[in-house]
Amino acid sequence: MIALVTGANKGIGYEIAAGLGGLGCRVGVGARDAARRETAVGKLRALGVDAFEVPLDVTDGQSVTDAAELIERRAGRLDALVNNAGISGEMGPGWVQDPTVLDLEVLRTVVDTNVMGVVRVTNAMLPLLRRSASPRIVNVSSSVGSLTRQADPDIEVGPIMAAYAPSKSFLNALTLQYARRFAGTNILINATCPGLVATDFTGFHGPRTPEQGAATAIRLATLPDGGPTGSFFEDDGVVPW
């Protein structure tokens, strides 16, 4: 099995790569930073994972095209794509993005990475995924993208994040559109919420480890044929949209 994980040089992405590698997958470590990417691949290989570097900036179309060409040369196909790369965008005091004073450049940057980046990568990798007997796509989302939870006053959803949270709602909606497009094919696509994980993304605040955050993504990337598609999962099951 050949997998590509974007944003795999650290945190949840690294643990997704490690988990897939532990299952015997050959893993492409997609990341922008060359030094961090090289370090991550070295660590994975030390664990016995068949890992290789994939220079990849999801906001750069040429970088994405080059990544697809590299995977074609190295592996000839792709069985699993995990769209993990994402950013929160600049935050105000209290980790808040106030919609009434939101800088549109912040919003544009977040959407370019978290949404448009997923489209760039997914569409570039589709020819390789279609060569697989059981292609799987996993979009790493967040429960803050759940409109149901955001609208429920009895559910604690954390601070207002007027760029990041809607970008994940957008990603969830996009996942559904891909699922509709792939209906009747062997391509399964789902979204996953890793939960509040202690990584540099969260300032190392959160009750969950990166390994715990990676678990559902790993399961969705290795679903058997006939598994769910067009759904949004966390450890406890389906997340309401």
TIPA-400235 format. One line per 5 residues: number of its first residue (from 1); for each residue x, y, z of C-alpha. Coordinates in nm, 4 decimals, padded with zeros to 6 digits. Each point is the difference from the previous one (the first is absolute). Example, Ala and Ser with C-alpha at 12.3 -4.5 7.8 and 13.67 -1.06 7.14 Angstrom:
! residues 2
1 = 01.2300/-00.4500/00.7800; 00.1370/00.3440/-00.0660 $
//
This chain:
! residues 241
1 = 00.0000/00.0000/00.0000; 00.1286/00.3448/-00.0972; -00.1130/00.3015/00.2029; 00.0609/00.3743/-00.0109; -00.0492/00.2081/00.3128 $
6 = 00.0168/00.3784/-00.0363; 00.1414/00.2040/00.2864; 00.1700/-00.3164/00.1218; 00.3209/00.1422/00.1417; -00.1379/00.0409/00.3537 $
11 = -00.2978/-00.0354/00.2313; -00.3081/-00.1890/-00.1111; 00.1221/-00.0307/-00.3577; 00.3210/-00.1672/00.1104; -00.1918/-00.2461/00.2168 $
16 = -00.2360/-00.0811/-00.2867; 00.3048/-00.0768/-00.2130; 00.1519/-00.2086/00.2798; -00.3232/-00.1895/00.0570; -00.0481/-00.0794/-00.3673 $
21 = 00.3637/-00.1001/-00.0244; -00.0456/-00.2312/00.2959; -00.2731/-00.1759/-00.1959; 00.2445/-00.0651/-00.2814; -00.0792/00.2972/-00.2210 $
26 = 00.2621/00.1791/-00.2025; -00.0489/00.3631/00.1010; 00.0725/00.3242/-00.1811; 00.0715/00.2726/00.2556; -00.1400/00.3188/-00.1510 $
31 = 00.1325/00.3237/00.1499; 00.1283/00.3436/-00.1027; 00.2992/00.0283/00.2320; 00.2903/-00.2024/-00.1382; 00.1876/-00.0401/00.3287 $
36 = -00.3074/-00.1068/00.1974; -00.1085/-00.2318/-00.2803; 00.3418/-00.1668/-00.0073; 00.0014/-00.0363/00.3779; -00.3473/-00.1546/00.0006 $
41 = 00.0926/-00.2526/-00.2681; 00.3147/-00.0902/00.1926; -00.2005/-00.0617/00.3170; -00.2548/-00.2099/-00.1864; 00.2668/-00.2105/-00.1671 $
46 = 00.1599/-00.0573/00.3393; -00.3343/-00.1482/00.1040; 00.0057/-00.2325/-00.2983; -00.2428/00.2004/-00.2132; 00.0553/00.0055/-00.3765 $
51 = -00.0232/00.3800/-00.0227; 00.1090/00.2434/-00.2683; 00.0048/00.3777/-00.0303; -00.2594/00.1886/-00.2046; 00.0743/00.3742/-00.0254 $
56 = -00.3481/00.1488/00.0114; -00.1538/00.3418/00.0535; -00.3770/-00.0438/-00.0320; -00.0437/00.3694/-00.0877; 00.2318/-00.0255/-00.3023 $
61 = -00.1414/-00.1635/-00.3111; 00.3399/-00.0798/-00.1484; 00.1153/-00.1564/00.3263; -00.3090/-00.2208/00.0015; 00.0530/-00.1022/-00.3627 $
66 = 00.3638/-00.0829/00.0722; -00.1055/-00.2086/00.3017; -00.2396/-00.2053/-00.2123; 00.2726/-00.0596/-00.2580; 00.2441/-00.1065/00.2727 $
71 = -00.2464/-00.2543/00.1406; -00.0671/-00.1343/-00.3479; 00.3728/-00.0523/-00.0517; 00.0579/-00.1505/00.3437; -00.3126/-00.2122/00.0379 $
76 = -00.2145/00.0079/-00.3144; -00.3255/00.0322/00.1909; -00.1532/00.1283/00.3232; -00.2266/-00.2023/00.2282; -00.0673/00.2551/00.2746 $
81 = 00.0126/00.3792/00.0129; -00.0243/00.1702/00.3386; -00.0564/00.3742/-00.0355; 00.1360/00.1011/00.3391; 00.1790/00.3294/-00.0728 $
86 = -00.1825/00.2928/00.1548; 00.0409/00.3317/00.1772; -00.2020/00.1927/00.2561; 00.0859/00.3472/-00.1232; 00.0993/00.2953/00.2125 $
91 = -00.1816/00.0096/00.3342; -00.0868/00.2846/00.2329; 00.0148/-00.0024/00.3806; -00.1474/-00.3151/00.1500; 00.0504/-00.1889/-00.3268 $
96 = -00.3000/00.1849/-00.1465; -00.0715/00.0984/-00.3586; -00.2671/00.2665/00.0353; -00.2167/00.0131/-00.3153; -00.0751/00.3708/00.0533 $
101 = 00.3662/00.0955/-00.0422; 00.1219/-00.2949/-00.2063; 00.2801/00.0801/-00.2420; -00.1101/-00.1316/-00.3383; 00.3577/-00.0949/-00.0808 $
106 = -00.0024/-00.2342/00.2993; -00.3225/-00.1573/-00.1245; 00.1361/-00.0307/-00.3535; 00.3225/-00.1631/00.1212; -00.1833/-00.2518/00.2185 $
111 = -00.2414/-00.0987/-00.2770; 00.2845/-00.0256/-00.2516; 00.1739/-00.2584/00.2176; -00.2870/-00.1819/00.1697; -00.2418/-00.0172/-00.2922 $
116 = 00.1588/00.0907/-00.3312; 00.3123/-00.1929/00.0970; -00.2083/-00.3133/00.0438; -00.1537/00.0480/-00.3452; 00.3415/00.0579/-00.1590 $
121 = 00.1521/-00.3093/00.1540; -00.3004/-00.2289/-00.0403; -00.0522/00.0818/-00.3664; 00.3700/-00.0316/-00.0791; 00.0147/-00.3414/00.1692 $
126 = -00.3211/-00.1393/-00.1515; 00.1671/-00.1622/-00.3019; 00.2295/-00.1876/00.2393; -00.2852/-00.0890/00.2365; -00.2036/-00.1395/-00.2889 $
131 = 00.2780/-00.2536/-00.0619; -00.0636/-00.1458/00.3466; -00.2329/-00.2913/00.0641; -00.1341/00.1688/00.3156; 00.0742/00.3755/00.0020 $
136 = -00.0690/00.1938/00.3182; -00.0018/00.3751/00.0674; -00.0088/00.1456/00.3516; -00.0475/00.3697/00.0714; 00.1158/00.1059/00.3457 $
141 = -00.2705/00.2358/00.1232; -00.1096/00.1145/00.3469; -00.3125/-00.0128/00.2115; -00.0007/00.3816/-00.0072; -00.1087/-00.0420/-00.3606 $
146 = -00.3226/-00.1668/00.1153; -00.2831/00.2486/-00.0494; -00.2174/-00.2125/00.2287; 00.2428/00.0287/00.2897; 00.0826/00.3638/-00.0635 $
151 = -00.3696/00.0914/00.0105; -00.0765/-00.1926/00.3214; 00.0374/00.2271/00.3055; 00.0302/-00.3036/00.2262; 00.3140/-00.1293/-00.1711 $
156 = 00.3388/00.1447/00.0865; 00.1744/00.0711/-00.3306; 00.2800/00.2272/00.1159; 00.0765/00.3559/-00.1109; -00.1387/00.1762/-00.3050 $
161 = 00.2202/-00.0871/-00.2991; -00.1501/00.1883/-00.2918; 00.2595/-00.1145/-00.2535; 00.1019/-00.3457/00.1158; -00.3408/-00.1443/00.0975 $
166 = -00.1782/00.0982/-00.3254; 00.2928/-00.1367/-00.1992; -00.0673/-00.3395/00.1554; -00.3743/00.0316/-00.0698; 00.0979/00.0726/-00.3607 $
171 = 00.2288/-00.3042/00.0001; -00.2790/-00.2213/00.1343; -00.2373/00.1229/-00.2707; 00.2690/-00.0592/-00.2606; 00.0465/-00.3557/00.1270 $
176 = -00.3682/-00.0623/-00.0674; 00.0275/00.1377/-00.3524; 00.2911/-00.2323/-00.0767; -00.1920/-00.2930/00.1490; -00.2920/00.0756/-00.2308 $
181 = 00.2355/00.0222/-00.2973; 00.1630/-00.3328/00.0914; -00.3313/-00.1787/00.0578; 00.0005/-00.3384/-00.1685; 00.3814/-00.0164/-00.0085 $
186 = 00.2495/-00.1673/00.2319; 00.1231/00.3345/00.1388; -00.1018/00.0600/00.3611; 00.0418/00.3504/00.1436; -00.0688/00.1070/00.3572 $
191 = 00.0852/00.2762/00.2455; 00.1421/-00.0499/00.3474; 00.0251/00.2049/00.3180; 00.3156/-00.0778/00.2004; -00.1279/00.1818/00.3086 $
196 = 00.1914/00.2518/00.2087; 00.3546/-00.1279/-00.0298; 00.3065/00.1370/00.1780; 00.2204/00.1125/-00.2903; 00.1649/00.3253/-00.0979 $
201 = -00.3197/00.0735/-00.1984; -00.1882/00.0346/00.3323; 00.2904/00.1406/00.1993; 00.0319/-00.3508/00.1484; -00.3342/00.0395/00.1766 $
206 = -00.2414/-00.2896/-00.0135; -00.0751/-00.3310/00.1698; 00.0831/-00.2197/-00.3005; 00.3323/-00.1216/-00.1334; 00.0924/00.0195/-00.3693 $
211 = -00.0213/-00.3800/-00.0131; -00.3589/00.0144/00.1261; -00.0821/00.2759/-00.2465; 00.1341/-00.2069/-00.2888; -00.1956/-00.3182/00.0750 $
216 = -00.3236/00.0729/-00.1868; 00.1806/00.1329/-00.3067; 00.2037/-00.3213/-00.0149; -00.3171/-00.2091/00.0247; -00.1713/00.1973/-00.2773 $
221 = 00.3073/-00.0225/-00.2247; -00.0121/-00.3785/00.0251; -00.3746/-00.0629/-00.0215; -00.1080/-00.3259/-00.1613; -00.1927/00.0074/-00.3247 $
226 = -00.3628/00.0870/00.0607; 00.0865/00.2261/00.2934; -00.1617/00.3369/00.0674; 00.0515/00.3010/-00.2220; -00.1040/00.3625/00.0254 $
231 = -00.0038/-00.0097/00.3808; 00.1675/00.1931/00.2825; 00.1539/-00.2086/00.2779; 00.1647/00.0342/00.3379; 00.1075/-00.2735/00.2412 $
236 = -00.3529/-00.0432/00.1369; -00.1677/-00.0239/-00.3394; -00.1650/00.2346/-00.2430; 00.0199/00.3758/00.0655; -00.3215/00.1923/-00.0784 $
241 = 00.0497/00.2333/-00.2930 $
//
